[in-house]
């Protein structure tokens, strides 16, 4: 199951089902198990800054954080991939700066976050090229025609 949760005091101006579909599509195109669970949480900059400081020792807000789990439910054998946490204000600003819709920006952040849950990274040039190619392909197939550099 893919769950999209919105933190209190945040009003998500798009239908959550769009983000669920982007998540499902990402899992499908990466040939990940359809019997995988994950959650997407929409919060604000303060929430992401707090998490970024606690888990990455970076005292700054960011657009998306991924927390891989890899745990397997002993009763159902379903793998819990982890959590993708997105800053709505950061997504709104990035969409405005890039000249595309908030919906497209949120889809991009969901895809990007899930790729991290699946082990993709962009620290090394080789890994960055691999992740960029996967992200670009998934977004294109989703009908999201935006360019984003990792």
C-alpha positions as CSV (number, residue, x, y, z in Angstrom):
1,X,0.0,0.0,0.0
2,X,1.2,3.5,-0.8
3,X,0.0,6.0,1.8
4,X,0.1,9.8,1.3
5,X,-0.2,11.8,4.5
6,X,-0.4,15.5,4.9
7,X,0.9,17.0,8.2
8,X,-1.4,19.2,10.2
9,X,-1.8,22.8,9.2
10,X,-0.8,21.9,5.6
11,X,-3.4,22.1,2.8
12,X,-2.4,20.1,-0.2
13,X,-3.7,21.9,-3.2
14,X,-3.7,18.8,-5.4
15,X,-5.5,15.4,-5.2
16,X,-3.3,12.9,-3.3
17,X,-4.2,10.2,-5.8
18,X,-1.9,11.9,-8.3
19,X,1.0,11.3,-5.9
20,X,-0.1,7.7,-5.3
21,X,-0.2,7.1,-9.0
22,X,3.3,8.6,-9.5
23,X,4.6,6.3,-6.7
24,X,2.9,3.2,-8.2
25,X,4.3,4.0,-11.6
26,X,7.8,4.5,-10.3
27,X,7.7,1.1,-8.6
28,X,6.3,-0.5,-11.8
29,X,8.9,1.0,-14.1
30,X,11.8,0.1,-11.8
31,X,10.5,-3.4,-11.7
32,X,10.1,-3.3,-7.9
33,X,7.7,-5.6,-6.1
34,X,4.1,-4.7,-6.4
35,X,3.8,-6.0,-2.9
36,X,5.8,-3.2,-1.4
37,X,4.6,-0.5,0.9
38,X,5.8,3.0,1.4
39,X,4.6,6.3,2.7
40,X,4.8,9.9,1.3
41,X,4.5,12.6,3.9
42,X,3.9,16.2,3.0
43,X,5.1,18.8,5.5
44,X,6.6,22.2,5.8
45,X,10.1,23.6,5.8
46,X,10.4,23.5,9.6
47,X,9.5,19.8,9.6
48,X,12.1,18.9,7.0
49,X,14.7,21.1,8.6
50,X,14.2,19.3,11.9
51,X,14.5,15.9,10.2
52,X,17.5,17.0,8.1
53,X,19.3,18.1,11.2
54,X,18.5,15.0,13.2
55,X,19.3,12.4,10.6
56,X,21.8,14.2,8.3
57,X,23.3,16.8,10.6
58,X,22.4,19.5,8.1
59,X,20.6,22.5,9.7
60,X,18.6,23.5,6.7
61,X,15.3,22.8,5.0
62,X,15.3,20.7,1.9
63,X,12.8,19.7,-0.7
64,X,12.7,15.9,-0.1
65,X,14.2,13.4,2.3
66,X,14.1,9.6,1.9
67,X,14.3,7.2,4.7
68,X,14.8,3.6,3.4
69,X,13.5,0.8,5.6
70,X,13.7,-2.5,3.8
71,X,11.8,-4.2,6.7
72,X,9.5,-7.1,5.9
73,X,6.2,-7.6,7.6
74,X,6.5,-11.1,9.2
75,X,2.8,-11.8,8.8
76,X,2.3,-10.7,5.2
77,X,5.9,-10.9,3.8
78,X,5.3,-7.4,2.3
79,X,8.4,-5.2,2.2
80,X,8.1,-1.7,3.7
81,X,10.4,0.4,1.5
82,X,10.4,3.4,3.7
83,X,9.3,7.1,3.9
84,X,9.5,10.0,1.4
85,X,9.1,13.3,3.2
86,X,8.4,16.4,1.0
87,X,8.3,20.1,1.9
88,X,5.2,21.7,0.3
89,X,6.5,25.3,0.5
90,X,9.8,24.2,-1.0
91,X,8.0,22.4,-3.8
92,X,5.8,25.5,-4.5
93,X,8.9,27.7,-4.7
94,X,10.8,25.3,-7.0
95,X,7.8,25.0,-9.3
96,X,7.4,28.7,-9.5
97,X,11.2,29.2,-10.1
98,X,11.2,26.6,-12.8
99,X,8.0,27.7,-14.5
100,X,6.1,24.5,-14.2
101,X,3.1,23.3,-12.1
102,X,3.1,22.3,-8.5
103,X,1.6,19.0,-9.5
104,X,4.6,18.3,-11.8
105,X,7.1,19.4,-9.0
106,X,5.4,17.1,-6.5
107,X,5.5,14.2,-9.0
108,X,9.2,14.8,-9.6
109,X,9.9,14.8,-5.8
110,X,7.9,11.6,-5.3
111,X,9.8,9.8,-8.1
112,X,13.1,11.2,-6.8
113,X,12.4,10.1,-3.3
114,X,11.3,6.6,-4.2
115,X,14.4,6.1,-6.4
116,X,16.4,6.9,-3.2
117,X,14.4,4.3,-1.3
118,X,15.3,1.8,-4.0
119,X,19.0,2.4,-3.7
120,X,19.6,5.1,-6.3
121,X,21.9,7.9,-5.4
122,X,23.6,10.9,-7.0
123,X,26.8,11.4,-5.0
124,X,29.2,9.8,-7.6
125,X,29.1,10.8,-11.3
126,X,28.2,7.3,-12.5
127,X,25.4,6.9,-9.9
128,X,24.1,10.4,-10.8
129,X,23.9,9.5,-14.5
130,X,22.0,6.3,-13.7
131,X,19.6,8.1,-11.3
132,X,19.0,11.0,-13.7
133,X,18.3,8.6,-16.6
134,X,15.8,6.6,-14.5
135,X,14.1,9.8,-13.1
136,X,13.9,11.4,-16.6
137,X,12.4,8.2,-18.1
138,X,9.8,7.7,-15.4
139,X,8.7,11.4,-15.5
140,X,8.5,11.3,-19.3
141,X,6.4,8.2,-19.3
142,X,4.2,9.8,-16.6
143,X,3.7,12.8,-19.0
144,X,5.7,15.1,-16.9
145,X,7.9,17.0,-19.2
146,X,10.2,19.0,-17.0
147,X,13.9,19.0,-16.7
148,X,15.6,18.8,-13.3
149,X,19.3,18.4,-12.6
150,X,20.3,16.2,-9.8
